[in-house]
Amino acid sequence: MANVQIIEAAEVTPELVAAFERLIPQLSSSNPAPTETELAAICESEASVLLIAVDRDADDQILGSLTLAWFRIPT
């Protein structure tokens, strides 16, 4: 069983970009993976956090991600 840990992606690394290039085609054949600039915008935004699942037993291979976004509403 994998030793999976959920961590915040606080910065964009070549490994993060490569992981999205590998993972996005599993979800959509029509949408391209985000660019380094687009990932940086998500990581640097005050309205979102990018969480990644990493396998600690496999050199921290990125297995998946979740982007949590929030915004104020009147109620």
KOLFITOR-590931 format. One line per 4 residues: number of its first residue (from 1); their letters; for each residue y negated, x negated, z negated of N, C-alpha, C. Coordinates in steps of 0.02 Angstrom, whole numbers, plus 50000, padded with zeros to 5 digits. Layout:
! residues N
NUM) a) Y:X:Z:Y:X:Z:Y:X:Z; ...
***
This chain:
! residues 75
1) manv) 50059:49958:50000:50000:50000:50000:49938:49956:50000; 49889:49976:50037:49827:49937:50043:49787:49941:49978; 49752:49888:49964:49707:49884:49908:49637:49901:49935; 49622:49966:49938:49561:49989:49970:49506:49998:49918
5) qiie) 49447:49975:49936:49389:49983:49893:49332:50011:49935; 49293:50057:49905:49235:50086:49938:49173:50049:49913; 49135:50021:49960:49075:49983:49942:49018:50004:49988; 48957:49990:49965:48898:50003:50007:48888:49945:50055
9) aaev) 48875:49962:50117:48857:49911:50166:48782:49899:50159; 48764:49849:50122:48693:49836:50107:48659:49798:50163; 48698:49765:50207:48669:49729:50263:48716:49733:50322; 48689:49722:50380:48729:49725:50442:48755:49655:50456
13) tpel) 48820:49650:50464:48853:49587:50479:48889:49594:50546; 48908:49538:50577:48948:49543:50638:49013:49581:50627; 49042:49575:50568:49104:49611:50553:49092:49687:50550; 49035:49708:50524:49019:49779:50522:49009:49807:50592
17) vaaf) 48973:49771:50633:48962:49793:50702:49029:49798:50739; 49071:49747:50731:49137:49747:50764:49180:49805:50739; 49176:49820:50675:49216:49875:50647:49195:49942:50679; 49130:49953:50687:49108:50015:50719:49129:50017:50792
21) erli) 49127:49960:50825:49150:49958:50895:49225:49975:50900; 49262:49959:50848:49334:49974:50847:49348:50045:50824; 49308:50071:50777:49323:50136:50746:49294:50195:50785; 49234:50189:50812:49202:50246:50845:49244:50275:50902
25) pqls) 49276:50234:50944:49317:50263:50998:49375:50307:50972; 49394:50298:50909:49446:50341:50880:49420:50411:50867; 49354:50418:50860:49323:50482:50847:49296:50516:50909; 49271:50476:50956:49239:50504:51015:49245:50456:51074
29) ssnp) 49263:50484:51130:49266:50443:51191:49200:50446:51229; 49155:50489:51209:49092:50497:51245:49032:50466:51210; 49038:50451:51146:48982:50421:51109:48994:50347:51098; 48945:50306:51113:48953:50234:51101:48947:50217:51027
33) apte) 48972:50160:51009:48964:50136:50940:48890:50120:50929; 48867:50126:50867:48797:50109:50854:48785:50034:50864; 48726:50018:50885:48707:49948:50894:48691:49917:50827; 48682:49852:50827:48663:49817:50765:48597:49844:50739
37) tela) 48550:49858:50784:48485:49886:50764:48493:49955:50734; 48535:49996:50763:48546:50064:50737:48580:50062:50669; 48628:50018:50661:48661:50011:50595:48611:49986:50543; 48567:49940:50562:48517:49915:50516:48470:49971:50494
41) aice) 48452:50015:50539:48409:50072:50522:48442:50117:50470; 48508:50127:50477:48545:50168:50428:48547:50132:50361; 48563:50068:50361:48569:50030:50299:48503:50024:50262; 48449:50019:50300:48382:50008:50270:48346:50073:50253
45) seas) 48372:50129:50275:48339:50193:50263:48342:50213:50189; 48287:50242:50166:48286:50269:50098:48321:50337:50094; 48339:50364:50151:48369:50431:50153:48443:50430:50169; 48473:50370:50170:48545:50367:50184:48575:50306:50152
49) vlli) 48641:50310:50144:48679:50253:50120:48743:50249:50162; 48761:50190:50183:48821:50180:50223:48875:50151:50178; 48928:50190:50168:48985:50169:50128:49041:50149:50174; 49075:50095:50157:49132:50072:50198:49193:50064:50153
53) avdr) 49251:50078:50182:49315:50067:50149:49342:50000:50174; 49354:49954:50128:49379:49888:50147:49447:49876:50114; 49490:49842:50150:49557:49824:50126:49552:49755:50094; 49554:49751:50028:49547:49688:49992:49607:49642:50004
57) dadd) 49663:49670:50025:49723:49629:50038:49725:49603:50110; 49678:49623:50151:49677:49603:50221:49609:49573:50240; 49586:49526:50199:49522:49492:50212:49464:49540:50220; 49464:49592:50180:49410:49642:50179:49400:49676:50247
61) qilg) 49455:49688:50282:49451:49724:50346:49421:49793:50332; 49375:49813:50374:49343:49879:50367:49388:49931:50398; 49408:49980:50357:49455:50032:50378:49420:50096:50399; 49360:50108:50374:49325:50170:50389:49256:50169:50357
65) sltl) 49218:50221:50371:49150:50224:50343:49130:50297:50331; 49077:50303:50291:49047:50367:50277:48972:50356:50271; 48933:50395:50305:48860:50391:50298:48838:50453:50259; 48808:50440:50201:48782:50494:50159:48707:50497:50169
69) awfr) 48683:50555:50191:48611:50564:50202:48586:50620:50158; 48525:50614:50135:48497:50667:50094:48424:50678:50113; 48402:50739:50097:48334:50758:50112:48313:50813:50065; 48249:50819:50054:48223:50870:50009:48219:50937:50045
73) ipt) 48236:50989:50009:48229:51057:50035:48191:51097:49982; 48162:51153:50001:48120:51189:49953:48159:51226:49898; 48223:51234:49904:48260:51270:49852:48314:51228:49821
***
